[in-house]
Structure formats: C-alpha cells, structure tokens
Amino acid sequence: MKLPVIRQIQRTCSREQIETAIHVLENTSEAVSLKPEEVDVIGELISNMCGALEVHQLIADGMPEKDAANQFMKKVLGSIDK
C-alpha cells in the first residue's frame, strides 16, 4: 500500500467510483490469461482502493483528512507487526 496513491484516489474519486473500480479489477483478475505479475499489480491497486475507501469513511465520520490517512496507515503498520 502506498499512502500517496491512497490519498490521490480518496481525493479525486467518490466512494461509488472506487467501489466500481474495485469490482472491475476483481473481475479482471479472474482472467485465465493473466500472468502472476499482472495479478499482483491488480491486487496492489485493489488494496490501495480499499484503503481509500477506509480513509473516505474516517473523513465521513468527522476526522480531518490528514488524521484519517495517518490513522489508516498506523492500522496497516500495526497489522504487519503482528
């Protein structure tokens, strides 16, 4: 996950647009002709979009954008340490 990518997606796309893109990428990832590297890239894009959705929700709940992004990344890093 890359915070600059998550921020860009969150700032420029609506929740509905992100959900649609995730749906398209999930379906695309099931194509049998894809190479493992391509599936990895799609997975990275999906994870960044899911992160953007979480940041969207934190902001909708009243958290400032900067704090929402930082809290999300702390959550991600905390889950990696475990």
N, CA and C atoms as an extended XYZ file, in Angstrom:
246
Properties=species:S:1:pos:R:3:atomname:S:1:resname:S:1:resid:I:1 pbc="F F F"
N         0.839       -1.181        0.000 N   MET     1
C         0.000        0.000        0.000 CA  MET     1
C         0.881        1.240        0.000 C   MET     1
N         0.439        2.194       -0.739 N   LYS     2
C         1.190        3.447       -0.844 CA  LYS     2
C         0.259        4.596       -0.477 C   LYS     2
N         0.609        5.296        0.601 N   LEU     3
C        -0.228        6.384        1.090 CA  LEU     3
C        -0.454        7.468        0.039 C   LEU     3
N         0.554        7.882       -0.742 N   PRO     4
C         0.273        8.898       -1.769 CA  PRO     4
C        -0.770        8.439       -2.790 C   PRO     4
N        -0.760        7.168       -3.138 N   VAL     5
C        -1.746        6.632       -4.082 CA  VAL     5
C        -3.121        6.627       -3.428 C   VAL     5
N        -3.177        6.185       -2.177 N   ILE     6
C        -4.445        6.155       -1.447 CA  ILE     6
C        -5.023        7.562       -1.344 C   ILE     6
N        -4.192        8.535       -1.014 N   ARG     7
C        -4.664        9.923       -0.917 CA  ARG     7
C        -5.189       10.434       -2.249 C   ARG     7
N        -4.469       10.136       -3.326 N   GLN     8
C        -4.904       10.587       -4.651 CA  GLN     8
C        -6.267       10.000       -5.004 C   GLN     8
N        -6.435        8.714       -4.779 N   ILE     9
C        -7.710        8.071       -5.073 CA  ILE     9
C        -8.806        8.672       -4.209 C   ILE     9
N        -8.543        8.815       -2.925 N   GLN    10
C        -9.539        9.331       -1.987 CA  GLN    10
C        -9.957       10.756       -2.329 C   GLN    10
N        -9.005       11.563       -2.750 N   ARG    11
C        -9.291       12.974       -3.045 CA  ARG    11
C       -10.022       13.168       -4.366 C   ARG    11
N        -9.786       12.293       -5.327 N   THR    12
C       -10.294       12.545       -6.677 CA  THR    12
C       -11.460       11.655       -7.097 C   THR    12
N       -11.792       10.664       -6.282 N   CYS    13
C       -12.855        9.734       -6.657 CA  CYS    13
C       -13.896        9.629       -5.550 C   CYS    13
N       -15.125        9.473       -5.964 N   SER    14
C       -16.194        9.256       -4.988 CA  SER    14
C       -16.142        7.805       -4.510 C   SER    14
N       -16.832        7.564       -3.426 N   ARG    15
C       -16.933        6.205       -2.881 CA  ARG    15
C       -17.480        5.243       -3.957 C   ARG    15
N       -18.495        5.685       -4.669 N   GLU    16
C       -19.117        4.853       -5.695 CA  GLU    16
C       -18.144        4.539       -6.833 C   GLU    16
N       -17.360        5.523       -7.235 N   GLN    17
C       -16.378        5.300       -8.300 CA  GLN    17
C       -15.327        4.277       -7.863 C   GLN    17
N       -14.881        4.382       -6.625 N   ILE    18
C       -13.873        3.447       -6.115 CA  ILE    18
C       -14.450        2.035       -6.054 C   ILE    18
N       -15.673        1.918       -5.545 N   GLU    19
C       -16.302        0.599       -5.457 CA  GLU    19
C       -16.475       -0.028       -6.836 C   GLU    19
N       -16.837        0.775       -7.826 N   THR    20
C       -16.978        0.273       -9.189 CA  THR    20
C       -15.633       -0.197       -9.742 C   THR    20
N       -14.596        0.592       -9.509 N   ALA    21
C       -13.261        0.219       -9.992 CA  ALA    21
C       -12.784       -1.076       -9.339 C   ALA    21
N       -13.042       -1.227       -8.038 N   ILE    22
C       -12.667       -2.461       -7.346 CA  ILE    22
C       -13.386       -3.650       -7.976 C   ILE    22
N       -14.667       -3.485       -8.231 N   HIS    23
C       -15.456       -4.557       -8.837 CA  HIS    23
C       -14.880       -4.947      -10.205 C   HIS    23
N       -14.550       -3.971      -11.019 N   VAL    24
C       -13.978       -4.233      -12.345 CA  VAL    24
C       -12.639       -4.951      -12.206 C   VAL    24
N       -11.788       -4.483      -11.311 N   LEU    25
C       -10.474       -5.114      -11.141 CA  LEU    25
C       -10.590       -6.537      -10.598 C   LEU    25
N       -11.514       -6.753       -9.669 N   GLU    26
C       -11.703       -8.113       -9.148 CA  GLU    26
C       -12.111       -9.071      -10.263 C   GLU    26
N       -13.023       -8.631      -11.102 N   ASN    27
C       -13.443       -9.480      -12.223 CA  ASN    27
C       -12.329       -9.672      -13.240 C   ASN    27
N       -11.570       -8.636      -13.493 N   THR    28
C       -10.454       -8.726      -14.430 CA  THR    28
C        -9.392       -9.697      -13.929 C   THR    28
N        -9.164       -9.696      -12.625 N   SER    29
C        -8.115      -10.550      -12.053 CA  SER    29
C        -8.412      -12.035      -12.233 C   SER    29
N        -9.632      -12.378      -12.569 N   GLU    30
C       -10.003      -13.779      -12.751 CA  GLU    30
C        -9.747      -14.285      -14.168 C   GLU    30
N        -9.272      -13.424      -15.046 N   ALA    31
C        -8.968      -13.843      -16.417 CA  ALA    31
C        -7.819      -14.850      -16.400 C   ALA    31
N        -8.012      -15.956      -17.076 N   VAL    32
C        -7.008      -17.031      -17.047 CA  VAL    32
C        -5.715      -16.656      -17.780 C   VAL    32
N        -5.770      -15.686      -18.663 N   SER    33
C        -4.591      -15.330      -19.453 CA  SER    33
C        -3.621      -14.396      -18.725 C   SER    33
N        -3.976      -13.952      -17.523 N   LEU    34
C        -3.099      -13.038      -16.793 CA  LEU    34
C        -1.886      -13.756      -16.219 C   LEU    34
N        -0.764      -13.070      -16.255 N   LYS    35
C         0.457      -13.577      -15.649 CA  LYS    35
C         0.420      -13.264      -14.155 C   LYS    35
N         1.160      -14.016      -13.351 N   PRO    36
C         1.173      -13.764      -11.903 CA  PRO    36
C         1.556      -12.322      -11.546 C   PRO    36
N         2.480      -11.739      -12.290 N   GLU    37
C         2.896      -10.354      -12.017 CA  GLU    37
C         1.739       -9.386      -12.242 C   GLU    37
N         0.946       -9.660      -13.252 N   GLU    38
C        -0.203       -8.803      -13.556 CA  GLU    38
C        -1.265       -8.913      -12.459 C   GLU    38
N        -1.470      -10.116      -11.969 N   VAL    39
C        -2.418      -10.315      -10.875 CA  VAL    39
C        -1.918       -9.582       -9.623 C   VAL    39
N        -0.600       -9.595       -9.396 N   ASP    40
C        -0.022       -8.872       -8.255 CA  ASP    40
C        -0.286       -7.368       -8.361 C   ASP    40
N        -0.130       -6.816       -9.553 N   VAL    41
C        -0.380       -5.385       -9.764 CA  VAL    41
C        -1.848       -5.060       -9.513 C   VAL    41
N        -2.725       -5.901      -10.020 N   ILE    42
C        -4.160       -5.692       -9.790 CA  ILE    42
C        -4.457       -5.761       -8.292 C   ILE    42
N        -3.849       -6.703       -7.601 N   GLY    43
C        -4.045       -6.819       -6.157 CA  GLY    43
C        -3.577       -5.580       -5.415 C   GLY    43
N        -2.456       -5.027       -5.832 N   GLU    44
C        -1.940       -3.800       -5.208 CA  GLU    44
C        -2.896       -2.637       -5.451 C   GLU    44
N        -3.427       -2.529       -6.662 N   LEU    45
C        -4.399       -1.480       -6.959 CA  LEU    45
C        -5.652       -1.634       -6.100 C   LEU    45
N        -6.134       -2.858       -5.986 N   ILE    46
C        -7.324       -3.109       -5.174 CA  ILE    46
C        -7.068       -2.746       -3.716 C   ILE    46
N        -5.909       -3.117       -3.190 N   SER    47
C        -5.619       -2.806       -1.778 CA  SER    47
C        -5.533       -1.302       -1.559 C   SER    47
N        -4.973       -0.567       -2.506 N   ASN    48
C        -4.925        0.896       -2.380 CA  ASN    48
C        -6.330        1.493       -2.439 C   ASN    48
N        -7.174        0.952       -3.290 N   MET    49
C        -8.552        1.453       -3.380 CA  MET    49
C        -9.340        1.133       -2.114 C   MET    49
N        -9.124       -0.041       -1.565 N   CYS    50
C        -9.790       -0.375       -0.291 CA  CYS    50
C        -9.314        0.559        0.810 C   CYS    50
N        -8.034        0.898        0.799 N   GLY    51
C        -7.513        1.872        1.753 CA  GLY    51
C        -8.160        3.231        1.586 C   GLY    51
N        -8.352        3.637        0.338 N   ALA    52
C        -9.015        4.919        0.071 CA  ALA    52
C       -10.450        4.907        0.581 C   ALA    52
N       -11.123        3.768        0.456 N   LEU    53
C       -12.487        3.658        0.984 CA  LEU    53
C       -12.494        3.819        2.507 C   LEU    53
N       -11.514        3.224        3.177 N   GLU    54
C       -11.445        3.351        4.635 CA  GLU    54
C       -11.179        4.794        5.047 C   GLU    54
N       -10.286        5.467        4.319 N   VAL    55
C        -9.998        6.872        4.615 CA  VAL    55
C       -11.253        7.716        4.360 C   VAL    55
N       -11.958        7.439        3.274 N   HIS    56
C       -13.229        8.127        2.993 CA  HIS    56
C       -14.167        8.010        4.198 C   HIS    56
N       -14.286        6.795        4.744 N   GLN    57
C       -15.198        6.563        5.853 CA  GLN    57
C       -14.764        7.323        7.100 C   GLN    57
N       -13.474        7.334        7.389 N   LEU    58
C       -12.982        8.072        8.553 CA  LEU    58
C       -13.299        9.563        8.418 C   LEU    58
N       -13.133       10.091        7.214 N   ILE    59
C       -13.440       11.503        6.969 CA  ILE    59
C       -14.941       11.742        7.109 C   ILE    59
N       -15.745       10.830        6.574 N   ALA    60
C       -17.198       10.954        6.688 CA  ALA    60
C       -17.645       10.922        8.151 C   ALA    60
N       -16.881       10.228        8.979 N   ASP    61
C       -17.182       10.152       10.413 CA  ASP    61
C       -16.696       11.376       11.181 C   ASP    61
N       -16.094       12.332       10.453 N   GLY    62
C       -15.722       13.596       11.073 CA  GLY    62
C       -14.246       13.818       11.326 C   GLY    62
N       -13.400       12.900       10.910 N   MET    63
C       -11.964       13.040       11.143 CA  MET    63
C       -11.338       13.893       10.035 C   MET    63
N       -10.410       14.791       10.377 N   PRO    64
C        -9.701       15.548        9.334 CA  PRO    64
C        -8.933       14.607        8.401 C   PRO    64
N        -8.788       15.021        7.144 N   GLU    65
C        -8.163       14.161        6.134 CA  GLU    65
C        -6.783       13.663        6.545 C   GLU    65
N        -5.941       14.554        7.025 N   LYS    66
C        -4.578       14.163        7.396 CA  LYS    66
C        -4.600       13.123        8.515 C   LYS    66
N        -5.429       13.339        9.513 N   ASP    67
C        -5.527       12.401       10.624 CA  ASP    67
C        -6.090       11.059       10.164 C   ASP    67
N        -7.052       11.102        9.256 N   ALA    68
C        -7.652        9.870        8.737 CA  ALA    68
C        -6.606        9.028        8.004 C   ALA    68
N        -5.816        9.671        7.160 N   ALA    69
C        -4.774        8.947        6.424 CA  ALA    69
C        -3.726        8.380        7.380 C   ALA    69
N        -3.326        9.176        8.362 N   ASN    70
C        -2.328        8.700        9.327 CA  ASN    70
C        -2.863        7.550       10.173 C   ASN    70
N        -4.108        7.646       10.603 N   GLN    71
C        -4.695        6.572       11.402 CA  GLN    71
C        -4.785        5.287       10.590 C   GLN    71
N        -5.168        5.415        9.322 N   PHE    72
C        -5.256        4.238        8.467 CA  PHE    72
C        -3.885        3.570        8.340 C   PHE    72
N        -2.844        4.352        8.085 N   MET    73
C        -1.514        3.765        7.921 CA  MET    73
C        -1.001        3.155        9.228 C   MET    73
N        -1.320        3.754       10.359 N   LYS    74
C        -0.944        3.153       11.643 CA  LYS    74
C        -1.616        1.803       11.805 C   LYS    74
N        -2.876        1.718       11.389 N   LYS    75
C        -3.609        0.453       11.453 CA  LYS    75
C        -2.931       -0.597       10.574 C   LYS    75
N        -2.549       -0.197        9.368 N   VAL    76
C        -1.895       -1.121        8.446 CA  VAL    76
C        -0.549       -1.571        9.019 C   VAL    76
N         0.231       -0.634        9.495 N   LEU    77
C         1.545       -0.981       10.030 CA  LEU    77
C         1.412       -1.821       11.285 C   LEU    77
N         0.408       -1.555       12.089 N   GLY    78
C         0.170       -2.343       13.286 CA  GLY    78
C        -0.177       -3.780       12.961 C   GLY    78
N        -0.919       -3.973       11.883 N   SER    79
C        -1.284       -5.343       11.490 CA  SER    79
C        -0.091       -6.093       10.910 C   SER    79
N         0.865       -5.375       10.354 N   ILE    80
C         2.065       -6.002        9.809 CA  ILE    80
C         2.959       -6.485       10.938 C   ILE    80
N         3.036       -5.727       12.019 N   ASP    81
C         3.892       -6.081       13.139 CA  ASP    81
C         3.432       -7.337       13.863 C   ASP    81
N         2.155       -7.660       13.730 N   LYS    82
C         1.613       -8.806       14.478 CA  LYS    82
C         1.892      -10.121       13.824 C   LYS    82
